[in-house]
Amino acid sequence: MSFMELAKNRFSTRKFTKQQVEKEKLDQIVEAGRIAPTAANNQPQRIYIIRDAEKLAALTKLTPCVYGAPTVLMVTYDTTEDWQNPLEEGVHDGVVDAAIVGTHMMLEATELGLGTCWVGYFPPTKTAELFHLPKTEVPVLLLPVGYTAPDYQISPKHYSFKPYDTIVKEL
């Protein structure tokens, strides 16, 4: 499958089966995130694998967006390791790096026949506290991963795009 086919076939899964993701597939997904490009190759990302039922239940109390997935990947970045832009104070790339990592993992999961949903609807501070993350780590996204339920209906919004000239501008 070409990259464009892969990108077009990916959709947000909001209903999963209980089937666990095989270790080999999970390893491939995590590896896709591990090797993702980051600013200055600083690699500030951390990828947490959440599979424990109690931890998933606790996470579900913070956000409804786990959707019954048997696995959730949490991507954070370490504020002491992300690239700091020397041309402007306060500009750094930790969130961007984490987003690139998340995108790589999401697309790898799609290639492996798994569903995902990029989740930003969660409280980062409470989530960091729940999982006892170091104070220097900032959670950026949650990525529920698993097998899409057979009766799941893809959101009609998935097929809706703004016109090209609304998004793309030549300067």
C-alpha positions as CSV (number, residue, x, y, z in Angstrom):
1,M,0.0,0.0,0.0
2,S,1.3,3.5,-0.9
3,F,1.7,6.1,1.8
4,M,-1.2,8.1,0.4
5,E,-3.4,5.0,0.5
6,L,-2.3,4.4,4.1
7,A,-3.0,8.0,5.1
8,K,-6.4,7.9,3.5
9,N,-7.3,4.5,5.0
10,R,-6.5,5.6,8.6
11,F,-9.5,6.6,10.6
12,S,-10.2,7.2,14.3
13,T,-11.5,4.1,16.1
14,R,-13.8,4.8,19.0
15,K,-14.9,1.3,19.7
16,F,-12.5,-1.7,20.1
17,T,-12.8,-5.4,20.6
18,K,-11.3,-6.9,23.8
19,Q,-8.6,-8.7,21.8
20,Q,-5.2,-7.9,23.0
21,V,-2.7,-6.5,20.5
22,E,0.0,-9.1,19.9
23,K,3.4,-8.3,21.3
24,E,5.1,-8.4,17.9
25,K,2.7,-5.8,16.6
26,L,2.9,-3.6,19.7
27,D,6.7,-3.8,19.4
28,Q,6.6,-2.6,15.8
29,I,4.3,0.3,16.7
30,V,6.5,1.4,19.5
31,E,9.6,1.1,17.3
32,A,7.9,3.4,14.7
33,G,7.6,6.0,17.5
34,R,11.1,5.4,18.8
35,I,12.7,6.1,15.5
36,A,10.5,9.1,14.6
37,P,12.4,12.3,13.8
38,T,12.7,14.9,16.5
39,A,14.2,18.4,16.6
40,A,18.0,18.1,16.6
41,N,17.5,14.4,17.2
42,N,17.2,15.1,20.9
43,Q,14.6,12.4,21.3
44,P,12.8,13.8,24.3
45,Q,9.8,11.5,23.9
46,R,8.7,8.8,26.3
47,I,6.2,6.2,25.2
48,Y,4.3,4.5,28.0
49,I,2.4,1.3,27.3
50,I,-0.8,1.0,29.4
51,R,-2.3,-2.5,29.3
52,D,-3.1,-3.2,32.9
53,A,-6.9,-3.3,33.5
54,E,-6.7,-1.3,36.7
55,K,-4.6,1.4,35.1
56,L,-6.9,1.6,32.1
57,A,-9.9,1.9,34.4
58,A,-8.2,4.7,36.3
59,L,-7.4,6.4,33.0
60,T,-11.0,6.1,32.0
61,K,-12.0,8.0,35.1
62,L,-10.0,10.9,33.7
63,T,-11.2,10.7,30.1
64,P,-14.0,8.9,28.3
65,C,-11.7,8.6,25.3
66,V,-10.1,5.2,26.0
67,Y,-13.1,3.7,24.1
68,G,-12.5,0.2,25.6
69,A,-9.2,-0.3,23.9
70,P,-7.0,-3.0,25.5
71,T,-3.9,-0.9,25.1
72,V,-3.3,2.8,25.4
73,L,0.0,4.4,24.4
74,M,0.8,7.7,26.2
75,V,3.4,9.9,24.6
76,T,5.2,12.5,26.7
77,Y,8.2,14.6,26.3
78,D,10.9,15.6,28.8
79,T,11.2,19.4,29.2
80,T,14.9,19.0,30.0
81,E,15.6,17.3,26.7
82,D,13.5,19.0,24.0
83,W,15.1,21.4,21.6
84,Q,15.0,25.0,22.6
85,N,15.0,27.6,19.7
86,P,17.9,29.9,20.3
87,L,16.3,32.6,18.0
88,E,13.3,33.1,20.3
89,E,13.0,32.7,24.0
90,G,10.4,30.2,25.1
91,V,10.0,28.4,21.8
92,H,10.7,24.7,22.0
93,D,9.7,21.6,20.1
94,G,8.6,19.0,22.7
95,V,5.0,19.0,21.7
96,V,5.9,18.9,18.0
97,D,8.3,16.0,18.6
98,A,5.6,14.1,20.6
99,A,3.1,14.7,17.8
100,I,5.5,13.3,15.2
101,V,6.1,10.2,17.4
102,G,2.3,9.8,17.8
103,T,1.7,10.1,14.1
104,H,4.4,7.5,13.2
105,M,2.8,5.0,15.7
106,M,-0.7,5.7,14.5
107,L,0.2,5.0,10.9
108,E,2.2,1.9,11.8
109,A,-0.8,0.6,13.7
110,T,-3.0,1.2,10.6
111,E,-0.5,-0.6,8.4
112,L,-0.7,-3.6,10.8
113,G,-4.5,-3.7,10.6
114,L,-5.2,-2.1,14.0
115,G,-7.3,0.9,15.0
116,T,-6.3,3.9,16.9
117,C,-7.7,7.2,18.0
118,W,-5.5,10.3,18.7
119,V,-6.7,11.6,22.0
120,G,-6.0,15.1,23.3
121,Y,-9.1,15.2,25.5
122,F,-7.5,14.4,28.8
123,P,-6.1,16.3,31.7
124,P,-2.2,16.2,31.3
125,T,-1.4,17.2,34.9
126,K,-3.8,14.7,36.5
127,T,-2.6,12.0,34.1
128,A,1.0,12.7,35.0
129,E,0.1,12.4,38.7
130,L,-1.9,9.2,38.1
131,F,1.1,7.5,36.6
132,H,3.7,9.1,38.8
133,L,5.6,10.7,35.9
134,P,8.7,12.7,36.6
135,K,8.0,16.5,37.1
136,T,9.9,17.2,33.9
137,E,7.6,15.1,31.7
138,V,4.6,16.5,29.9
139,P,1.9,14.1,28.6
140,V,0.9,15.2,25.0
141,L,-1.4,12.5,23.7
142,L,-3.0,9.2,24.4
143,L,-3.3,6.7,21.6
144,P,-5.8,3.9,22.3
145,V,-4.8,0.9,20.1
146,G,-6.5,-2.3,19.3
147,Y,-8.8,-4.1,16.9
148,T,-11.7,-2.1,15.7
149,A,-15.1,-3.5,16.7
150,P,-16.8,-5.1,13.6
151,D,-19.9,-2.9,14.1
152,Y,-18.0,0.4,14.4
153,Q,-19.1,3.1,12.0
154,I,-16.5,5.5,10.8
155,S,-17.4,9.1,11.5
156,P,-18.8,10.9,8.5
157,K,-16.4,13.7,9.3
158,H,-13.6,11.4,8.3
159,Y,-14.5,12.0,4.7
160,S,-14.9,15.7,4.9
161,F,-12.1,18.1,3.9
162,K,-12.0,21.8,3.4
163,P,-11.3,23.0,-0.2
164,Y,-7.6,22.9,-1.2
165,D,-7.4,26.7,-1.7
166,T,-8.7,27.2,1.9
167,I,-5.9,25.3,3.4
168,V,-3.0,25.7,0.9
169,K,-1.6,29.1,0.2
170,E,1.4,30.0,-1.9
171,L,3.5,32.9,-0.6
